Amino acid sequence: MQIELRTLNNVVIAQLKSDFLEIKNLDDALDLLGNAAYQGASHIFISEKNIVPDFFDLKTGIAGEILQKFSTYSMRLSIVGDFSKFTSKSLKDFIYESNKSRKINFVSSLKEAEERILKG
């Protein structure tokens, strides 16, 4: 798991750089969270392709488990991907509500993730 650190508007961001499935379960997410926090990051960018597809099926509970840990440890998260392919109304509602909080963001591009940081 390769993490690239950068700073944007005094915010340290840890960006997961990988073409592989890296987050398969809660332990993988906690490893990423701990590693990023240890390096001083307060925000993580991760691509949708790096997360197990079951994350996006809310019935599995994986999303809830993982996102609860990010909330508990006050680590902001931006998941970058194309979420239009998901047809579940509950997932669309979940994404909408998450994006309102600005702590967990589902965005279509890195640029959009960066813009959310700049807005605070």
C-alpha positions as CSV (number, residue, x, y, z in Angstrom):
1,M,0.0,0.0,0.0
2,Q,1.7,3.2,-1.2
3,I,0.6,6.5,0.4
4,E,1.6,9.9,-1.1
5,L,1.5,12.8,1.2
6,R,0.9,16.4,0.1
7,T,-0.4,19.6,1.6
8,L,-3.2,21.7,0.3
9,N,-4.2,24.9,2.1
10,N,-2.4,23.8,5.3
11,V,-4.2,20.4,5.2
12,V,-2.0,17.3,5.0
13,I,-3.6,14.8,2.6
14,A,-2.7,11.1,2.3
15,Q,-3.5,9.8,-1.1
16,L,-3.6,6.0,-1.6
17,K,-1.7,5.3,-4.8
18,S,-2.5,1.8,-6.2
19,D,-4.1,0.1,-9.1
20,F,-5.2,-2.8,-6.9
21,L,-7.9,-3.7,-4.4
22,E,-6.4,-2.5,-1.1
23,I,-9.3,-2.1,1.3
24,K,-10.9,-5.5,1.6
25,N,-12.1,-5.3,5.2
26,L,-12.1,-3.2,8.3
27,D,-8.5,-4.2,9.2
28,D,-7.2,-2.9,5.9
29,A,-9.1,0.4,6.4
30,L,-7.6,0.7,9.9
31,D,-4.1,0.1,8.6
32,L,-4.6,2.9,6.1
33,L,-6.1,5.2,8.7
34,G,-3.4,4.6,11.2
35,N,-0.6,4.9,8.7
36,A,-2.0,8.2,7.4
37,A,-2.6,9.6,10.9
38,Y,1.0,8.6,12.0
39,Q,2.3,10.6,9.0
40,G,0.3,13.7,10.1
41,A,-2.5,13.5,7.6
42,S,-6.0,14.7,8.5
43,H,-7.6,13.7,5.2
44,I,-7.4,10.6,3.0
45,F,-8.1,10.4,-0.7
46,I,-8.8,6.9,-2.0
47,S,-10.1,5.6,-5.3
48,E,-13.3,3.6,-5.5
49,K,-11.3,0.9,-7.4
50,N,-9.2,0.3,-4.3
51,I,-12.2,-0.6,-2.1
52,V,-13.9,-4.0,-2.1
53,P,-17.2,-3.8,-4.2
54,D,-19.2,-5.1,-1.2
55,F,-18.5,-1.7,0.5
56,F,-21.0,-0.2,-2.0
57,D,-23.7,-2.7,-1.0
58,L,-24.9,-1.2,2.2
59,K,-26.6,-4.5,3.3
60,T,-23.1,-6.0,3.9
61,G,-22.4,-3.4,6.7
62,I,-18.8,-2.9,5.5
63,A,-19.3,0.7,4.6
64,G,-20.8,1.4,8.0
65,E,-18.0,-0.3,9.9
66,I,-15.2,1.4,8.0
67,L,-16.8,4.9,7.9
68,Q,-17.5,4.7,11.6
69,K,-13.8,4.3,12.3
70,F,-13.0,7.3,10.2
71,S,-15.5,9.3,12.1
72,T,-14.3,8.0,15.5
73,Y,-10.7,9.0,14.7
74,S,-11.7,12.3,13.1
75,M,-10.1,11.4,9.8
76,R,-11.8,13.0,6.8
77,L,-12.1,10.8,3.7
78,S,-12.8,11.4,0.1
79,I,-13.6,8.4,-2.1
80,V,-13.1,9.2,-5.8
81,G,-15.0,7.4,-8.4
82,D,-18.0,7.1,-10.7
83,F,-20.9,6.4,-8.4
84,S,-23.6,6.8,-11.1
85,K,-23.3,3.2,-12.0
86,F,-24.8,2.2,-8.6
87,T,-28.6,1.9,-8.8
88,S,-29.4,1.4,-5.1
89,K,-31.6,4.2,-3.8
90,S,-30.3,3.6,-0.3
91,L,-26.6,4.0,-1.5
92,K,-27.5,7.2,-3.4
93,D,-29.2,8.6,-0.3
94,F,-26.2,7.5,1.8
95,I,-23.8,9.3,-0.6
96,Y,-25.9,12.4,-0.6
97,E,-26.1,12.6,3.2
98,S,-22.4,11.8,3.6
99,N,-21.5,14.6,1.2
100,K,-23.5,17.1,3.3
101,S,-21.4,16.4,6.4
102,R,-18.1,17.1,4.4
103,K,-16.3,14.6,6.6
104,I,-16.9,11.6,4.3
105,N,-17.1,12.7,0.6
106,F,-18.0,10.7,-2.5
107,V,-16.6,12.7,-5.4
108,S,-16.0,12.2,-9.1
109,S,-12.5,13.5,-9.3
110,L,-9.4,14.5,-7.3
111,K,-10.1,18.1,-8.3
112,E,-13.5,17.9,-6.7
113,A,-12.0,16.4,-3.5
114,E,-9.5,19.3,-3.4
115,E,-12.2,21.9,-3.9
116,R,-14.1,20.5,-0.9
117,I,-11.0,20.9,1.2
118,L,-10.5,24.5,0.1
119,K,-14.1,25.3,1.0
120,G,-13.5,24.0,4.5
